[in-house]
């Protein structure tokens, strides 16, 4: 096994598919591997000196199903729950040989890496067994891992599919569909925006563009923000021009609009109501024009009201005439005849 540094673009590509992937710390996070070889991929496990924002040498973490401390956490540990499949050509071997020109910080770093590598060489069998156990339990869905460990473990099947796609695009010189690279985001920002998009139930791309546009100056890439603002303004302009042209197009296509001189908004409201209630469109237009409040259907209101009044008068006259025609003449009742004697 060797200690390697994995390409940041590749790590960010996997991070977009599974947010359990560790941030790459500016391409300086050391990985150990291959700890496992499966499905044509070499799996590398990140080595960490901290967990949950705490230094493991000050707050030592005990060995569990997914974590192996190195020298009682004095030299960090190996996080098997965050191991990732790495495509060929996406990593470089770490230079851990001491050099006279190294700074003090690099000397301490190389010393720590050498201590980690010597521990790994003594525990090769344990490391391979642990990596295999974590992988098989996550793939098979067995619950040999505790609940918290299962939540923290990467989705290996998803990452393998992403790695295959990344490798295919790389071989065929196709652009990688990475939102982090496209919008020049930090992994922490992408992860935060992704949680927000899930909570608000909006697409991740739309959430990113909204965040960049509404962010203060200097927060994100200024060129990208300017481009997004120009695109948004162009869309608004095209929509406004479409709305202005829309009534003329409807007048040509629908004779009712031309007949009653309706606006776009009036026609759309009548049409949606007619479809909802399954009524004739012209009937809905006439009724809305007659009973709508002031400010609506003003262009045709007086005409329709007059027509409706004329129709009502005609109907009233017809009913009156029918009633008169059906009325029978009053017949006078005959008087009673005298009985022929004086009733006094």
C-alpha positions in Angstrom: 0.0 0.0 0.0 1.1 3.6 -0.7 0.1 7.0 0.4 -1.3 9.1 -2.5 -2.9 12.5 -3.3 -6.1 12.3 -5.4 -7.0 14.9 -8.0 -9.3 17.6 -6.5 -11.5 17.7 -9.6 -12.1 14.0 -9.4 -12.9 14.2 -5.6 -15.3 17.1 -6.2 -17.0 15.1 -9.0 -17.7 12.3 -6.6 -18.7 14.7 -3.8 -21.5 16.0 -6.0 -23.0 12.5 -6.2 -22.4 11.7 -2.5 -21.9 14.3 0.1 -20.2 11.8 2.4 -17.0 12.1 0.4 -14.3 14.0 2.3 -13.2 17.4 1.2 -9.8 17.3 -0.4 -8.2 20.1 1.6 -6.6 21.7 -1.5 -5.3 18.4 -3.0 -3.3 17.8 0.2 -5.4 15.1 1.9 -3.5 11.9 2.1 -5.2 8.7 1.0 -4.0 5.1 1.7 -4.4 2.4 -0.8 -5.4 0.5 -2.5 -7.1 -1.0 0.6 -9.6 -2.9 -1.6 -9.8 -4.0 -5.2 -13.3 -4.6 -6.5 -15.3 -4.2 -9.7 -12.2 -3.0 -11.5 -11.6 -0.2 -9.1 -8.9 0.5 -6.5 -10.4 1.8 -3.3 -8.4 4.4 -1.4 -9.2 5.3 2.2 -8.6 8.9 3.5 -6.3 9.3 6.5 -7.4 11.9 9.0 -6.0 13.7 12.0 -9.4 15.0 13.1 -13.0 14.0 13.3 -15.9 16.3 13.9 -13.6 19.2 14.0 -11.5 17.8 16.9 -8.0 16.6 16.8 -7.9 12.8 17.3 -4.6 13.0 19.2 -6.2 15.3 21.8 -9.6 13.5 21.8 -8.7 9.9 20.8 -11.4 7.9 19.0 -11.6 4.2 19.7 -11.4 1.6 17.0 -14.8 0.8 15.6 -16.3 -0.8 12.4 -15.3 2.1 10.2 -12.3 3.7 11.9 -8.8 2.4 12.6 -6.6 4.6 14.9 -2.9 4.8 14.1 -0.6 4.6 17.1 -3.5 5.4 19.5 -4.5 8.4 17.4 -1.1 10.1 17.8 -0.7 9.9 14.1 -4.4 10.1 13.1 -6.4 7.3 11.7 -7.9 5.6 8.7 -11.6 6.3 7.8 -12.9 3.3 5.9 -16.5 4.7 5.8 -15.2 7.5 3.5 -13.1 5.3 1.1 -13.7 6.0 -2.6 -13.1 4.2 -5.9 -10.4 6.0 -7.9 -10.1 5.9 -11.7 -6.7 5.3 -13.2 -4.6 8.5 -13.7 -6.5 10.4 -11.0 -3.9 10.2 -8.3 -0.2 10.9 -7.6 2.1 9.1 -5.2 3.0 11.3 -2.2 6.7 12.2 -1.7 7.5 11.3 1.9 11.3 11.2 1.6 13.0 13.8 3.8 14.6 16.7 1.9 17.1 19.3 3.0 15.0 22.1 1.3 11.8 21.2 3.2 10.3 23.7 5.5 9.6 22.9 9.2 6.0 22.3 8.4 6.8 19.9 5.6 9.3 18.0 7.8 6.7 17.4 10.5 4.2 16.4 7.8 6.6 13.9 6.2 7.5 12.5 9.6 3.9 11.9 10.4 3.3 10.3 7.0 6.3 7.9 7.5 4.9 6.9 10.9 1.5 6.2 9.3 3.1 4.1 6.5 5.2 2.1 9.0 2.0 1.3 11.0 0.2 0.3 7.8 2.9 -2.1 6.8 2.6 -3.9 10.1 -1.2 -4.2 9.9 -1.9 -5.0 6.2 -4.2 -7.9 6.9 -6.3 -6.0 9.4 -6.7 -3.0 7.0 -7.7 -5.2 4.1 -10.2 -7.1 6.2 -11.7 -4.0 7.7 -12.1 -2.4 4.2 -13.7 -5.5 2.8 -16.1 -5.7 5.8 -17.3 -2.1 5.4 -17.8 -2.5 1.6 -19.7 -5.8 1.7 -22.0 -4.6 4.5 -22.8 -1.3 2.7 -23.4 -3.0 -0.7 -25.4 -6.0 0.7 -27.5 -3.8 3.0 -26.6 -6.0 6.0 -26.8 -4.4 9.4 -23.6 -5.7 10.8 -22.5 -2.0 11.0 -24.1 0.1 13.7 -26.7 2.7 12.6 -24.5 5.7 12.9 -21.6 4.0 11.0 -24.1 3.1 8.2 -25.2 6.7 7.9 -21.6 8.0 7.7 -20.5 5.4 5.0 -20.3 6.4 1.4 -22.7 5.0 -1.3 -20.1 2.8 -3.0 -22.4 1.8 -5.9 -23.2 5.4 -6.7 -19.5 6.4 -6.6 -18.5 3.5 -8.9 -21.1 4.7 -11.5 -19.8 8.2 -11.2 -16.2 7.0 -11.5 -17.1 5.1 -14.7 -18.7 8.2 -16.2 -15.8 10.4 -15.2 -13.4 8.0 -16.8 -15.5 7.7 -20.0 -15.6 11.5 -20.4 -11.9 11.8 -19.8 -11.0 9.1 -22.4 -13.3 10.6 -25.0 -12.3 14.3 -24.3 -15.8 15.1 -23.2 -16.6 17.9 -20.7 -17.2 16.7 -17.1 -20.7 17.6 -15.9 -19.4 19.1 -12.7 -21.4 22.0 -11.1 -18.6 22.8 -8.7 -16.2 23.3 -11.6 -18.7 25.1 -13.8 -19.7 27.7 -11.1 -16.3 27.8 -9.4 -17.7 26.8 -6.0 -16.0 25.6 -2.8 -17.1 22.1 -1.8 -18.4 23.5 1.5 -20.6 26.0 -0.3 -21.8 23.3 -2.7 -22.8 21.0 0.1 -24.7 23.8 1.9 -26.5 24.9 -1.3 -27.4 21.2 -2.0 -29.1 20.9 1.5 -31.0 24.1 0.9 -32.2 22.9 -2.6 -33.5 19.6 -1.0 -35.3 21.5 1.7 -36.9 23.9 -0.7 -37.6 21.2 -3.3 -35.9 23.0 -6.2 -33.3 21.7 -8.7 -29.7 22.0 -7.5 -28.7 24.1 -10.6 -31.4 26.6 -10.0 -30.5 26.8 -6.3 -26.8 27.5 -7.2 -27.7 30.3 -9.7 -30.1 31.9 -7.2 -27.5 31.8 -4.5 -24.8 33.4 -6.7 -27.1 36.1 -8.1 -28.4 37.1 -4.6 -25.0 36.9 -2.9 -23.0 40.0 -1.8 -20.2 41.2 -4.1 -17.1 39.2 -3.9 -18.7 36.1 -2.3 -18.6 34.1 -5.5 -16.9 34.4 -8.9 -17.8 37.9 -10.2 -17.7 36.9 -13.9 -20.1 34.0 -13.4 -22.4 36.3 -11.4 -22.4 38.9 -14.2 -23.1 36.2 -16.8 -26.1 34.9 -14.8 -27.5 38.4 -14.4 -27.2 39.0 -18.1 -29.0 35.7 -18.9 -31.8 36.5 -16.4 -32.3 40.0 -17.9 -32.4 38.5 -21.4 -35.1 36.0 -20.4 -37.1 38.8 -18.8 -36.9 40.9 -22.0 -37.9 38.0 -24.2 -40.9 37.2 -21.9 -42.1 40.9 -22.0 -41.9 41.0 -25.8 -43.8 37.7 -26.0 -46.5 39.1 -23.7 -46.9 42.2 -25.9 -47.2 40.1 -29.1 -49.5 37.5 -27.6 -52.8 39.4 -27.9 -52.3 40.1 -31.6 -51.5 36.4 -32.2 -54.6 35.4 -30.3 -56.8 37.8 -32.2 -55.8 36.2 -35.4 -56.3 32.7 -34.2 -59.4 33.1 -32.1 -62.5 34.9 -33.5 -64.0 35.4 -30.1 -61.2 37.7 -29.0 -61.6 39.8 -32.1 -65.4 39.8 -31.7 -65.3 41.0 -28.1 -62.0 42.9 -28.1 -60.6 41.1 -25.1 -57.1 41.5 -23.6 -54.7 38.7 -23.1 -55.4 38.4 -19.4 -59.2 38.5 -19.9 -59.1 35.8 -22.6 -56.8 33.5 -20.5 -59.0 33.7 -17.4 -62.2 33.0 -19.4 -60.6 30.1 -21.2 -59.3 28.4 -18.0 -62.7 28.8 -16.3 -64.5 27.4 -19.3 -62.2 24.3 -19.5 -62.5 23.8 -15.7 -66.3 23.9 -15.7 -66.7 22.4 -19.2 -68.8 25.3 -20.4 -68.9 27.1 -23.9 -66.2 29.7 -24.1 -68.5 32.4 -25.5 -71.0 31.9 -22.7 -68.3 32.4 -20.1 -67.0 35.5 -21.8 -70.4 37.1 -21.9 -71.3 36.3 -18.3 -67.9 37.5 -17.1 -68.3 40.8 -19.0 -71.7 41.4 -17.7 -71.0 40.7 -14.0 -67.3 41.5 -13.6 -66.2 44.4 -11.3 -65.2 47.8 -12.8 -61.8 47.7 -14.5 -62.4 44.3 -16.2 -64.0 43.8 -19.6 -64.6 47.5 -20.0 -64.2 47.4 -23.8 -67.1 45.1 -24.3 -69.2 45.5 -21.1 -71.7 48.1 -22.4 -72.3 46.2 -25.6 -73.0 42.9 -23.9 -75.1 44.5 -21.2 -77.2 46.2 -23.9 -77.6 42.9 -25.8 -78.6 41.1 -22.6 -81.1 43.7 -21.7 -82.7 43.6 -25.2 -82.9 39.8 -24.9 -84.5 40.0 -21.5 -87.1 42.5 -22.8 -87.9 40.2 -25.7 -88.2 37.2 -23.5 -90.5 39.2 -21.1 -92.7 40.3 -24.0 -93.0 36.8 -25.3 -94.0 35.4 -21.9 -96.6 38.1 -21.5 -98.0 37.4 -24.9 -98.1 33.7 -24.3 -99.9 34.3 -21.0 -102.5 36.5 -22.6 -103.1 34.0 -25.4 -103.6 31.1 -23.0 -105.9 33.2 -20.7 -109.6 32.0 -21.1 -112.4 34.6 -21.3 -114.4 35.1 -18.1 -117.9 33.7 -18.3 -120.8 35.3 -16.4 -122.5 33.0 -13.9 -126.3 32.6 -14.6 -128.7 34.1 -12.1 -130.8 31.8 -10.0 -134.4 31.5 -11.1 -137.2 32.5 -8.7 -138.9 29.4 -7.0 -142.4 30.8 -7.6 -143.4 31.5 -4.0 -142.8 34.2 -1.5 -140.1 33.1 0.9 -141.2 35.6 3.5 
